[in-house]
């Protein structure tokens, strides 16, 4: 009798609801991850000739304040940096009172070197013999294509842009600071590489018109030796230069490694830029 009742109960139970195919495989929405919720679009760059995948996280109060414009943070290597740092910014808002922000991840869509061209886009000197240095073209993409499109779609404040990069991305952050200082109010270069394009990083900077610019150089104490030495030398060279268009801050992360401490680098950099900095706190 008991087996029969079990069989009847199983037959009467509702069948599991199938998940729509589009959310089961292929493209999965981020709307169910509220710390990452915002938007996505693909953008083909005319300057670079490739497609970038742009992920956007908006502040929790974004929809409730339709007339408000927010600080906007652009993350290089968005493939990995966006899912780490978009929630990190939310938690800094909770714990440190940092103003919430729009966070933009600039992603390649793959770690495959055939697709992911960070070793081209972020460098002013080819990383391989006969290779391409793409930093100048990537700068055109950022300034003339990506920033206008993101800020057309989302209410970012152009006066409070921040650029964040790690390793080669950090190298590009320094390159951007030297070549177009006014484009971003703040910059965070985490463990930049000085292997390629070193001479340009120590040369003169373009003149900047703004007086509120800040640059944070973060160096993990357990980063590789050449990276540590390069960061120390770069900071020593730029710390007191009168032609520096930005205030510069160096942060040494105790126990920090090359890649795994990006959230700590972001925390230190954002707090200095937006709360603790001595020059030109954002208004």
C-alpha atoms as an extended CHARMM CRD file, in Angstrom:
* protein
*
       283  EXT
         1         1  UNK       CA              0.0000000000        0.0000000000        0.0000000000  PROA      1               0.0000000000
         2         2  UNK       CA              2.7580000000        2.4580000000        0.9120000000  PROA      2               0.0000000000
         3         3  UNK       CA              4.5590000000        2.0620000000       -2.4480000000  PROA      3               0.0000000000
         4         4  UNK       CA              1.2650000000        2.6680000000       -4.2600000000  PROA      4               0.0000000000
         5         5  UNK       CA              0.6280000000        5.9080000000       -2.3060000000  PROA      5               0.0000000000
         6         6  UNK       CA              4.1450000000        7.1250000000       -3.0710000000  PROA      6               0.0000000000
         7         7  UNK       CA              3.6630000000        6.4110000000       -6.7690000000  PROA      7               0.0000000000
         8         8  UNK       CA              0.3050000000        8.2420000000       -6.8350000000  PROA      8               0.0000000000
         9         9  UNK       CA              1.8050000000       11.2410000000       -5.0110000000  PROA      9               0.0000000000
        10        10  UNK       CA              4.6610000000       11.4260000000       -7.4760000000  PROA      10              0.0000000000
        11        11  UNK       CA              2.2550000000       11.2820000000      -10.4020000000  PROA      11              0.0000000000
        12        12  UNK       CA              0.1530000000       14.1070000000       -8.9380000000  PROA      12              0.0000000000
        13        13  UNK       CA              3.1240000000       16.4000000000       -8.2060000000  PROA      13              0.0000000000
        14        14  UNK       CA              3.5070000000       19.3410000000      -10.5860000000  PROA      14              0.0000000000
        15        15  UNK       CA              6.1600000000       18.9290000000      -13.2310000000  PROA      15              0.0000000000
        16        16  UNK       CA              9.2750000000       21.1160000000      -12.9040000000  PROA      16              0.0000000000
        17        17  UNK       CA              8.9770000000       24.3950000000      -14.7880000000  PROA      17              0.0000000000
        18        18  UNK       CA             11.4130000000       24.5230000000      -17.6720000000  PROA      18              0.0000000000
        19        19  UNK       CA             13.8060000000       27.4620000000      -17.8740000000  PROA      19              0.0000000000
        20        20  UNK       CA             13.5250000000       29.5010000000      -21.0650000000  PROA      20              0.0000000000
        21        21  UNK       CA             16.2470000000       28.4440000000      -23.4640000000  PROA      21              0.0000000000
        22        22  UNK       CA             17.8120000000       31.8990000000      -23.6940000000  PROA      22              0.0000000000
        23        23  UNK       CA             18.6040000000       31.9230000000      -19.9670000000  PROA      23              0.0000000000
        24        24  UNK       CA             19.6610000000       28.2900000000      -19.7920000000  PROA      24              0.0000000000
        25        25  UNK       CA             22.5550000000       28.4900000000      -22.1950000000  PROA      25              0.0000000000
        26        26  UNK       CA             24.2230000000       31.1050000000      -24.2990000000  PROA      26              0.0000000000
        27        27  UNK       CA             23.5760000000       34.6340000000      -23.0880000000  PROA      27              0.0000000000
        28        28  UNK       CA             22.6960000000       34.8210000000      -19.3960000000  PROA      28              0.0000000000
        29        29  UNK       CA             21.1690000000       38.0350000000      -18.0050000000  PROA      29              0.0000000000
        30        30  UNK       CA             22.7980000000       39.8560000000      -15.1020000000  PROA      30              0.0000000000
        31        31  UNK       CA             19.4800000000       41.2390000000      -13.8440000000  PROA      31              0.0000000000
        32        32  UNK       CA             19.3920000000       38.5850000000      -11.1200000000  PROA      32              0.0000000000
        33        33  UNK       CA             22.7760000000       39.7510000000       -9.7720000000  PROA      33              0.0000000000
        34        34  UNK       CA             21.8010000000       43.1390000000       -8.3400000000  PROA      34              0.0000000000
        35        35  UNK       CA             25.3790000000       44.2310000000       -7.5920000000  PROA      35              0.0000000000
        36        36  UNK       CA             26.0850000000       43.9670000000      -11.3440000000  PROA      36              0.0000000000
        37        37  UNK       CA             22.7560000000       45.1870000000      -12.6740000000  PROA      37              0.0000000000
        38        38  UNK       CA             22.7500000000       47.9230000000      -15.2810000000  PROA      38              0.0000000000
        39        39  UNK       CA             23.2400000000       47.1360000000      -18.9240000000  PROA      39              0.0000000000
        40        40  UNK       CA             25.3200000000       45.6930000000      -21.7230000000  PROA      40              0.0000000000
        41        41  UNK       CA             26.0880000000       46.5740000000      -25.3140000000  PROA      41              0.0000000000
        42        42  UNK       CA             28.6720000000       45.6330000000      -27.9090000000  PROA      42              0.0000000000
        43        43  UNK       CA             30.6280000000       48.4050000000      -29.5990000000  PROA      43              0.0000000000
        44        44  UNK       CA             32.6660000000       48.0170000000      -32.7570000000  PROA      44              0.0000000000
        45        45  UNK       CA             35.5080000000       50.4940000000      -32.7520000000  PROA      45              0.0000000000
        46        46  UNK       CA             36.3930000000       52.2510000000      -35.9760000000  PROA      46              0.0000000000
        47        47  UNK       CA             39.6700000000       53.4310000000      -34.4780000000  PROA      47              0.0000000000
        48        48  UNK       CA             40.8050000000       49.9640000000      -33.3920000000  PROA      48              0.0000000000
        49        49  UNK       CA             38.8450000000       47.7670000000      -35.7870000000  PROA      49              0.0000000000
        50        50  UNK       CA             37.5590000000       45.3340000000      -33.1810000000  PROA      50              0.0000000000
        51        51  UNK       CA             34.4480000000       44.7340000000      -31.0640000000  PROA      51              0.0000000000
        52        52  UNK       CA             34.4100000000       45.4640000000      -27.3270000000  PROA      52              0.0000000000
        53        53  UNK       CA             31.8080000000       44.1840000000      -24.8750000000  PROA      53              0.0000000000
        54        54  UNK       CA             30.6700000000       46.9350000000      -22.5400000000  PROA      54              0.0000000000
        55        55  UNK       CA             29.1220000000       46.0360000000      -19.1710000000  PROA      55              0.0000000000
        56        56  UNK       CA             27.5800000000       48.7430000000      -17.0130000000  PROA      56              0.0000000000
        57        57  UNK       CA             26.5670000000       48.6740000000      -13.3700000000  PROA      57              0.0000000000
        58        58  UNK       CA             24.3290000000       51.5370000000      -12.1720000000  PROA      58              0.0000000000
        59        59  UNK       CA             23.8700000000       52.8180000000       -8.5990000000  PROA      59              0.0000000000
        60        60  UNK       CA             21.0560000000       51.4270000000       -6.4610000000  PROA      60              0.0000000000
        61        61  UNK       CA             19.2700000000       54.7880000000       -6.4760000000  PROA      61              0.0000000000
        62        62  UNK       CA             19.7820000000       55.3920000000      -10.2000000000  PROA      62              0.0000000000
        63        63  UNK       CA             16.1430000000       54.9200000000      -11.2450000000  PROA      63              0.0000000000
        64        64  UNK       CA             14.8450000000       56.9540000000       -8.2920000000  PROA      64              0.0000000000
        65        65  UNK       CA             16.9060000000       60.0310000000       -9.2280000000  PROA      65              0.0000000000
        66        66  UNK       CA             16.2830000000       60.6150000000      -12.9470000000  PROA      66              0.0000000000
        67        67  UNK       CA             17.9160000000       64.0340000000      -12.9620000000  PROA      67              0.0000000000
        68        68  UNK       CA             21.0900000000       63.0200000000      -11.1580000000  PROA      68              0.0000000000
        69        69  UNK       CA             24.4800000000       62.4730000000      -12.7910000000  PROA      69              0.0000000000
        70        70  UNK       CA             26.9030000000       60.1050000000      -11.0950000000  PROA      70              0.0000000000
        71        71  UNK       CA             30.6570000000       59.5500000000      -10.8870000000  PROA      71              0.0000000000
        72        72  UNK       CA             31.5780000000       57.0670000000      -13.6050000000  PROA      72              0.0000000000
        73        73  UNK       CA             34.3980000000       54.5220000000      -13.3570000000  PROA      73              0.0000000000
        74        74  UNK       CA             35.8850000000       52.8960000000      -16.4580000000  PROA      74              0.0000000000
        75        75  UNK       CA             37.5920000000       49.5370000000      -15.9030000000  PROA      75              0.0000000000
        76        76  UNK       CA             40.1740000000       48.1490000000      -18.2950000000  PROA      76              0.0000000000
        77        77  UNK       CA             40.2590000000       44.3360000000      -18.5120000000  PROA      77              0.0000000000
        78        78  UNK       CA             36.5380000000       44.3530000000      -17.8050000000  PROA      78              0.0000000000
        79        79  UNK       CA             36.3750000000       40.6050000000      -18.4640000000  PROA      79              0.0000000000
        80        80  UNK       CA             37.6700000000       40.0630000000      -14.9270000000  PROA      80              0.0000000000
        81        81  UNK       CA             37.7360000000       43.5250000000      -13.3530000000  PROA      81              0.0000000000
        82        82  UNK       CA             34.0280000000       44.2960000000      -13.8000000000  PROA      82              0.0000000000
        83        83  UNK       CA             32.6100000000       41.3560000000      -11.7680000000  PROA      83              0.0000000000
        84        84  UNK       CA             35.1540000000       42.0950000000       -9.0210000000  PROA      84              0.0000000000
        85        85  UNK       CA             35.0260000000       45.8730000000       -8.7730000000  PROA      85              0.0000000000
        86        86  UNK       CA             31.3960000000       46.6690000000       -9.4960000000  PROA      86              0.0000000000
        87        87  UNK       CA             30.3020000000       44.9970000000       -6.2220000000  PROA      87              0.0000000000
        88        88  UNK       CA             33.3850000000       46.4160000000       -4.4760000000  PROA      88              0.0000000000
        89        89  UNK       CA             32.2330000000       49.9380000000       -5.2400000000  PROA      89              0.0000000000
        90        90  UNK       CA             28.8060000000       49.1560000000       -3.7950000000  PROA      90              0.0000000000
        91        91  UNK       CA             30.4280000000       47.8970000000       -0.5840000000  PROA      91              0.0000000000
        92        92  UNK       CA             32.6180000000       51.0150000000       -0.3700000000  PROA      92              0.0000000000
        93        93  UNK       CA             29.4160000000       53.0050000000       -0.6130000000  PROA      93              0.0000000000
        94        94  UNK       CA             27.9490000000       50.9870000000        2.2720000000  PROA      94              0.0000000000
        95        95  UNK       CA             31.0050000000       50.8820000000        4.5400000000  PROA      95              0.0000000000
        96        96  UNK       CA             32.9410000000       54.0510000000        3.7450000000  PROA      96              0.0000000000
        97        97  UNK       CA             30.2080000000       56.4310000000        2.6310000000  PROA      97              0.0000000000
        98        98  UNK       CA             31.7940000000       56.7320000000       -0.8070000000  PROA      98              0.0000000000
        99        99  UNK       CA             29.3170000000       58.1150000000       -3.3140000000  PROA      99              0.0000000000
       100       100  UNK       CA             27.8060000000       55.3660000000       -5.4310000000  PROA      100             0.0000000000
       101       101  UNK       CA             28.9030000000       55.3420000000       -9.0520000000  PROA      101             0.0000000000
       102       102  UNK       CA             28.2700000000       53.9890000000      -12.5000000000  PROA      102             0.0000000000
       103       103  UNK       CA             30.8980000000       51.2990000000      -13.1670000000  PROA      103             0.0000000000
       104       104  UNK       CA             31.7880000000       50.3820000000      -16.7530000000  PROA      104             0.0000000000
       105       105  UNK       CA             33.7100000000       47.2440000000      -17.7130000000  PROA      105             0.0000000000
       106       106  UNK       CA             35.5200000000       47.3180000000      -21.0620000000  PROA      106             0.0000000000
       107       107  UNK       CA             35.7560000000       43.6370000000      -21.9800000000  PROA      107             0.0000000000
       108       108  UNK       CA             37.1260000000       41.6290000000      -24.8790000000  PROA      108             0.0000000000
       109       109  UNK       CA             34.7520000000       38.6920000000      -24.3730000000  PROA      109             0.0000000000
       110       110  UNK       CA             37.5080000000       36.1050000000      -24.0350000000  PROA      110             0.0000000000
       111       111  UNK       CA             40.9230000000       35.4010000000      -22.5240000000  PROA      111             0.0000000000
       112       112  UNK       CA             42.0120000000       33.8370000000      -25.8250000000  PROA      112             0.0000000000
       113       113  UNK       CA             44.9560000000       35.9160000000      -27.1290000000  PROA      113             0.0000000000
       114       114  UNK       CA             43.4020000000       35.7880000000      -30.5800000000  PROA      114             0.0000000000
       115       115  UNK       CA             40.5290000000       37.8880000000      -29.1770000000  PROA      115             0.0000000000
       116       116  UNK       CA             41.9410000000       39.5490000000      -26.0810000000  PROA      116             0.0000000000
       117       117  UNK       CA             44.3630000000       42.1970000000      -27.3500000000  PROA      117             0.0000000000
       118       118  UNK       CA             45.3440000000       43.8280000000      -24.0650000000  PROA      118             0.0000000000
       119       119  UNK       CA             49.0030000000       43.3840000000      -25.0420000000  PROA      119             0.0000000000
       120       120  UNK       CA             48.2900000000       45.6350000000      -28.0270000000  PROA      120             0.0000000000
       121       121  UNK       CA             45.7320000000       48.1420000000      -26.7430000000  PROA      121             0.0000000000
       122       122  UNK       CA             47.4740000000       49.0280000000      -23.4990000000  PROA      122             0.0000000000
       123       123  UNK       CA             51.0540000000       49.4280000000      -24.7420000000  PROA      123             0.0000000000
       124       124  UNK       CA             52.9340000000       52.1910000000      -26.5440000000  PROA      124             0.0000000000
       125       125  UNK       CA             55.6830000000       49.7830000000      -27.5920000000  PROA      125             0.0000000000
       126       126  UNK       CA             55.1560000000       46.3730000000      -29.2470000000  PROA      126             0.0000000000
       127       127  UNK       CA             55.3050000000       43.4740000000      -26.8060000000  PROA      127             0.0000000000
       128       128  UNK       CA             56.5830000000       41.1120000000      -29.5160000000  PROA      128             0.0000000000
       129       129  UNK       CA             59.0210000000       41.5810000000      -32.4100000000  PROA      129             0.0000000000
       130       130  UNK       CA             57.0700000000       42.8540000000      -35.3880000000  PROA      130             0.0000000000
       131       131  UNK       CA             54.0160000000       43.3680000000      -33.1780000000  PROA      131             0.0000000000
       132       132  UNK       CA             51.7250000000       46.3550000000      -32.8660000000  PROA      132             0.0000000000
       133       133  UNK       CA             51.6390000000       49.1060000000      -30.2670000000  PROA      133             0.0000000000
       134       134  UNK       CA             47.9920000000       50.1080000000      -30.0210000000  PROA      134             0.0000000000
       135       135  UNK       CA             47.7910000000       52.5920000000      -27.1310000000  PROA      135             0.0000000000
       136       136  UNK       CA             47.2910000000       55.5920000000      -29.4270000000  PROA      136             0.0000000000
       137       137  UNK       CA             44.4230000000       53.9440000000      -31.3310000000  PROA      137             0.0000000000
       138       138  UNK       CA             42.8620000000       52.6910000000      -28.1000000000  PROA      138             0.0000000000
       139       139  UNK       CA             42.9680000000       56.2580000000      -26.7680000000  PROA      139             0.0000000000
       140       140  UNK       CA             40.9660000000       57.4300000000      -29.7930000000  PROA      140             0.0000000000
       141       141  UNK       CA             38.4690000000       54.6470000000      -29.1450000000  PROA      141             0.0000000000
       142       142  UNK       CA             38.0590000000       55.7110000000      -25.5220000000  PROA      142             0.0000000000
       143       143  UNK       CA             37.7720000000       59.4400000000      -26.1110000000  PROA      143             0.0000000000
       144       144  UNK       CA             35.8300000000       59.5970000000      -29.3670000000  PROA      144             0.0000000000
       145       145  UNK       CA             33.7640000000       56.4140000000      -29.3390000000  PROA      145             0.0000000000
       146       146  UNK       CA             33.3020000000       54.7200000000      -25.9690000000  PROA      146             0.0000000000
       147       147  UNK       CA             32.9480000000       57.6180000000      -23.5340000000  PROA      147             0.0000000000
       148       148  UNK       CA             30.4040000000       59.5090000000      -25.6750000000  PROA      148             0.0000000000
       149       149  UNK       CA             28.3520000000       56.3540000000      -26.2290000000  PROA      149             0.0000000000
       150       150  UNK       CA             28.3150000000       55.2890000000      -22.5700000000  PROA      150             0.0000000000
       151       151  UNK       CA             27.4780000000       58.7970000000      -21.3860000000  PROA      151             0.0000000000
       152       152  UNK       CA             24.7240000000       59.0750000000      -24.0010000000  PROA      152             0.0000000000
       153       153  UNK       CA             23.1100000000       55.9190000000      -22.6370000000  PROA      153             0.0000000000
       154       154  UNK       CA             23.7880000000       56.4610000000      -18.9230000000  PROA      154             0.0000000000
       155       155  UNK       CA             23.8870000000       59.5270000000      -16.6770000000  PROA      155             0.0000000000
       156       156  UNK       CA             27.5720000000       59.6650000000      -15.8890000000  PROA      156             0.0000000000
       157       157  UNK       CA             29.2110000000       62.9330000000      -14.8590000000  PROA      157             0.0000000000
       158       158  UNK       CA             32.0570000000       63.6610000000      -17.3400000000  PROA      158             0.0000000000
       159       159  UNK       CA             33.7650000000       65.8320000000      -14.7060000000  PROA      159             0.0000000000
       160       160  UNK       CA             34.0610000000       62.8240000000      -12.3770000000  PROA      160             0.0000000000
       161       161  UNK       CA             35.3900000000       60.0740000000      -14.6020000000  PROA      161             0.0000000000
       162       162  UNK       CA             37.8970000000       57.5710000000      -13.2090000000  PROA      162             0.0000000000
       163       163  UNK       CA             40.0750000000       55.1440000000      -15.1850000000  PROA      163             0.0000000000
       164       164  UNK       CA             41.3120000000       51.9360000000      -13.5200000000  PROA      164             0.0000000000
       165       165  UNK       CA             43.8370000000       49.4420000000      -14.8720000000  PROA      165             0.0000000000
       166       166  UNK       CA             45.9020000000       46.4980000000      -13.6420000000  PROA      166             0.0000000000
       167       167  UNK       CA             49.3130000000       45.3060000000      -14.9450000000  PROA      167             0.0000000000
       168       168  UNK       CA             49.3790000000       46.2520000000      -18.6630000000  PROA      168             0.0000000000
       169       169  UNK       CA             46.1290000000       48.0640000000      -17.9120000000  PROA      169             0.0000000000
       170       170  UNK       CA             47.9990000000       50.0270000000      -15.2450000000  PROA      170             0.0000000000
       171       171  UNK       CA             50.6380000000       50.8630000000      -17.8340000000  PROA      171             0.0000000000
       172       172  UNK       CA             47.9180000000       52.2880000000      -20.0500000000  PROA      172             0.0000000000
       173       173  UNK       CA             46.5030000000       54.3130000000      -17.1510000000  PROA      173             0.0000000000
       174       174  UNK       CA             49.9050000000       56.0180000000      -16.8030000000  PROA      174             0.0000000000
       175       175  UNK       CA             50.1140000000       56.5240000000      -20.5740000000  PROA      175             0.0000000000
       176       176  UNK       CA             46.6680000000       58.1180000000      -20.5790000000  PROA      176             0.0000000000
       177       177  UNK       CA             47.5870000000       60.3730000000      -17.6720000000  PROA      177             0.0000000000
       178       178  UNK       CA             50.5990000000       61.6430000000      -19.5870000000  PROA      178             0.0000000000
       179       179  UNK       CA             48.9820000000       62.0730000000      -22.9960000000  PROA      179             0.0000000000
       180       180  UNK       CA             45.4790000000       63.3300000000      -22.1410000000  PROA      180             0.0000000000
       181       181  UNK       CA             45.4030000000       64.3090000000      -18.4520000000  PROA      181             0.0000000000
       182       182  UNK       CA             42.0520000000       66.1460000000      -18.4730000000  PROA      182             0.0000000000
       183       183  UNK       CA             40.0440000000       63.2060000000      -19.8520000000  PROA      183             0.0000000000
       184       184  UNK       CA             39.7040000000       61.5420000000      -16.4310000000  PROA      184             0.0000000000
       185       185  UNK       CA             39.3970000000       63.2860000000      -13.0890000000  PROA      185             0.0000000000
       186       186  UNK       CA             41.0640000000       60.3520000000      -11.3540000000  PROA      186             0.0000000000
       187       187  UNK       CA             43.1940000000       57.3730000000      -12.3280000000  PROA      187             0.0000000000
       188       188  UNK       CA             44.2620000000       54.2100000000      -10.5090000000  PROA      188             0.0000000000
       189       189  UNK       CA             47.2410000000       52.2520000000      -11.8680000000  PROA      189             0.0000000000
       190       190  UNK       CA             47.5800000000       48.9460000000      -10.0480000000  PROA      190             0.0000000000
       191       191  UNK       CA             50.9380000000       47.1650000000      -10.4010000000  PROA      191             0.0000000000
       192       192  UNK       CA             51.7010000000       48.6470000000      -13.8240000000  PROA      192             0.0000000000
       193       193  UNK       CA             54.2840000000       46.9580000000      -16.0060000000  PROA      193             0.0000000000
       194       194  UNK       CA             57.3070000000       49.0200000000      -17.0490000000  PROA      194             0.0000000000
       195       195  UNK       CA             58.6600000000       46.4090000000      -19.4370000000  PROA      195             0.0000000000
       196       196  UNK       CA             57.4380000000       48.1460000000      -22.6010000000  PROA      196             0.0000000000
       197       197  UNK       CA             57.1730000000       51.8530000000      -23.3820000000  PROA      197             0.0000000000
       198       198  UNK       CA             59.2020000000       52.8080000000      -20.3440000000  PROA      198             0.0000000000
       199       199  UNK       CA             60.7830000000       55.8960000000      -21.9290000000  PROA      199             0.0000000000
       200       200  UNK       CA             57.3840000000       57.4200000000      -22.6840000000  PROA      200             0.0000000000
       201       201  UNK       CA             56.2530000000       56.9120000000      -19.0990000000  PROA      201             0.0000000000
       202       202  UNK       CA             59.1560000000       59.0060000000      -17.8150000000  PROA      202             0.0000000000
       203       203  UNK       CA             58.9370000000       61.7160000000      -20.4890000000  PROA      203             0.0000000000
       204       204  UNK       CA             57.0070000000       64.9680000000      -20.2170000000  PROA      204             0.0000000000
       205       205  UNK       CA             53.2510000000       65.1630000000      -19.7840000000  PROA      205             0.0000000000
       206       206  UNK       CA             50.7660000000       67.0470000000      -21.9280000000  PROA      206             0.0000000000
       207       207  UNK       CA             49.4770000000       70.2110000000      -20.3110000000  PROA      207             0.0000000000
       208       208  UNK       CA             46.2520000000       69.9000000000      -18.3560000000  PROA      208             0.0000000000
       209       209  UNK       CA             43.7170000000       72.6570000000      -17.7780000000  PROA      209             0.0000000000
       210       210  UNK       CA             42.0310000000       71.1440000000      -14.7410000000  PROA      210             0.0000000000
       211       211  UNK       CA             43.2340000000       71.6590000000      -11.1760000000  PROA      211             0.0000000000
       212       212  UNK       CA             41.4120000000       68.7200000000       -9.5570000000  PROA      212             0.0000000000
       213       213  UNK       CA             43.2290000000       65.7740000000      -11.1600000000  PROA      213             0.0000000000
       214       214  UNK       CA             44.6080000000       62.8720000000       -9.1450000000  PROA      214             0.0000000000
       215       215  UNK       CA             46.5770000000       59.7240000000       -9.9540000000  PROA      215             0.0000000000
       216       216  UNK       CA             47.1030000000       56.7950000000       -7.5930000000  PROA      216             0.0000000000
       217       217  UNK       CA             49.9440000000       54.3410000000       -8.2290000000  PROA      217             0.0000000000
       218       218  UNK       CA             49.4280000000       51.1120000000       -6.2880000000  PROA      218             0.0000000000
       219       219  UNK       CA             52.2490000000       48.6190000000       -5.7970000000  PROA      219             0.0000000000
       220       220  UNK       CA             51.8040000000       45.2870000000       -4.0360000000  PROA      220             0.0000000000
       221       221  UNK       CA             54.7080000000       44.4350000000       -1.7580000000  PROA      221             0.0000000000
       222       222  UNK       CA             54.7510000000       40.8940000000       -3.2140000000  PROA      222             0.0000000000
       223       223  UNK       CA             54.5480000000       42.0460000000       -6.8250000000  PROA      223             0.0000000000
       224       224  UNK       CA             57.3970000000       40.9560000000       -9.1170000000  PROA      224             0.0000000000
       225       225  UNK       CA             60.7490000000       42.6990000000       -8.6510000000  PROA      225             0.0000000000
       226       226  UNK       CA             60.8180000000       44.6870000000      -11.9140000000  PROA      226             0.0000000000
       227       227  UNK       CA             57.2880000000       45.9330000000      -11.2820000000  PROA      227             0.0000000000
       228       228  UNK       CA             58.1430000000       47.0480000000       -7.7600000000  PROA      228             0.0000000000
       229       229  UNK       CA             61.3010000000       48.7850000000       -8.9080000000  PROA      229             0.0000000000
       230       230  UNK       CA             59.5630000000       50.4640000000      -11.8310000000  PROA      230             0.0000000000
       231       231  UNK       CA             56.7730000000       51.7730000000       -9.6080000000  PROA      231             0.0000000000
       232       232  UNK       CA             59.2610000000       53.1890000000       -7.0980000000  PROA      232             0.0000000000
       233       233  UNK       CA             61.2820000000       54.8620000000       -9.8410000000  PROA      233             0.0000000000
       234       234  UNK       CA             58.2280000000       56.2880000000      -11.5830000000  PROA      234             0.0000000000
       235       235  UNK       CA             56.8470000000       57.7600000000       -8.3830000000  PROA      235             0.0000000000
       236       236  UNK       CA             60.2120000000       59.2200000000       -7.4360000000  PROA      236             0.0000000000
       237       237  UNK       CA             60.4770000000       60.8130000000      -10.8750000000  PROA      237             0.0000000000
       238       238  UNK       CA             56.9880000000       62.3400000000      -10.8670000000  PROA      238             0.0000000000
       239       239  UNK       CA             56.3350000000       63.1150000000       -7.2120000000  PROA      239             0.0000000000
       240       240  UNK       CA             57.9130000000       66.5590000000       -7.2260000000  PROA      240             0.0000000000
       241       241  UNK       CA             57.7710000000       67.4960000000      -10.9000000000  PROA      241             0.0000000000
       242       242  UNK       CA             56.2830000000       70.9060000000      -11.5390000000  PROA      242             0.0000000000
       243       243  UNK       CA             54.9670000000       69.8500000000      -14.9570000000  PROA      243             0.0000000000
       244       244  UNK       CA             52.8410000000       67.0560000000      -13.4540000000  PROA      244             0.0000000000
       245       245  UNK       CA             49.2080000000       67.9200000000      -14.3140000000  PROA      245             0.0000000000
       246       246  UNK       CA             47.8630000000       65.7870000000      -11.4810000000  PROA      246             0.0000000000
       247       247  UNK       CA             48.5120000000       65.1490000000       -7.8110000000  PROA      247             0.0000000000
       248       248  UNK       CA             50.1530000000       61.7490000000       -7.4580000000  PROA      248             0.0000000000
       249       249  UNK       CA             49.8750000000       59.2830000000       -4.5720000000  PROA      249             0.0000000000
       250       250  UNK       CA             51.7650000000       56.0090000000       -4.1430000000  PROA      250             0.0000000000
       251       251  UNK       CA             50.2150000000       53.2050000000       -2.1250000000  PROA      251             0.0000000000
       252       252  UNK       CA             52.2390000000       50.1480000000       -1.1080000000  PROA      252             0.0000000000
       253       253  UNK       CA             49.9080000000       47.2510000000       -0.3040000000  PROA      253             0.0000000000
       254       254  UNK       CA             51.2520000000       45.0960000000        2.5410000000  PROA      254             0.0000000000
       255       255  UNK       CA             51.3720000000       41.5050000000        1.2960000000  PROA      255             0.0000000000
       256       256  UNK       CA             49.8310000000       42.5820000000       -1.9960000000  PROA      256             0.0000000000
       257       257  UNK       CA             50.4070000000       40.3850000000       -5.0430000000  PROA      257             0.0000000000
       258       258  UNK       CA             50.3790000000       41.2780000000       -8.7210000000  PROA      258             0.0000000000
       259       259  UNK       CA             46.7670000000       40.4920000000       -9.6590000000  PROA      259             0.0000000000
       260       260  UNK       CA             44.8200000000       39.1770000000       -6.6640000000  PROA      260             0.0000000000
       261       261  UNK       CA             44.7920000000       42.4860000000       -4.7710000000  PROA      261             0.0000000000
       262       262  UNK       CA             42.9920000000       44.5690000000       -7.3820000000  PROA      262             0.0000000000
       263       263  UNK       CA             40.0470000000       45.1130000000       -5.0330000000  PROA      263             0.0000000000
       264       264  UNK       CA             42.4120000000       46.4360000000       -2.3510000000  PROA      264             0.0000000000
       265       265  UNK       CA             44.0950000000       48.6870000000       -4.9030000000  PROA      265             0.0000000000
       266       266  UNK       CA             40.6880000000       49.9930000000       -5.9600000000  PROA      266             0.0000000000
       267       267  UNK       CA             39.6710000000       50.6430000000       -2.3760000000  PROA      267             0.0000000000
       268       268  UNK       CA             42.8520000000       52.5520000000       -1.5710000000  PROA      268             0.0000000000
       269       269  UNK       CA             42.7180000000       54.5170000000       -4.7900000000  PROA      269             0.0000000000
       270       270  UNK       CA             39.0710000000       55.4990000000       -4.6640000000  PROA      270             0.0000000000
       271       271  UNK       CA             39.2250000000       56.5770000000       -1.0280000000  PROA      271             0.0000000000
       272       272  UNK       CA             42.2020000000       58.8360000000       -1.7350000000  PROA      272             0.0000000000
       273       273  UNK       CA             40.6920000000       60.2870000000       -4.9010000000  PROA      273             0.0000000000
       274       274  UNK       CA             37.2070000000       60.9030000000       -3.5520000000  PROA      274             0.0000000000
       275       275  UNK       CA             37.6720000000       61.3430000000        0.1730000000  PROA      275             0.0000000000
       276       276  UNK       CA             41.1970000000       61.7210000000        1.4800000000  PROA      276             0.0000000000
       277       277  UNK       CA             43.1070000000       63.4530000000       -1.3330000000  PROA      277             0.0000000000
       278       278  UNK       CA             44.6830000000       66.8050000000       -0.6370000000  PROA      278             0.0000000000
       279       279  UNK       CA             44.1320000000       68.3210000000       -4.0530000000  PROA      279             0.0000000000
       280       280  UNK       CA             40.8740000000       69.0260000000       -5.7860000000  PROA      280             0.0000000000
       281       281  UNK       CA             38.3530000000       66.8040000000       -4.0110000000  PROA      281             0.0000000000
       282       282  UNK       CA             35.4100000000       66.2090000000       -6.3820000000  PROA      282             0.0000000000
       283       283  UNK       CA             32.5670000000       68.6600000000       -6.0500000000  PROA      283             0.0000000000
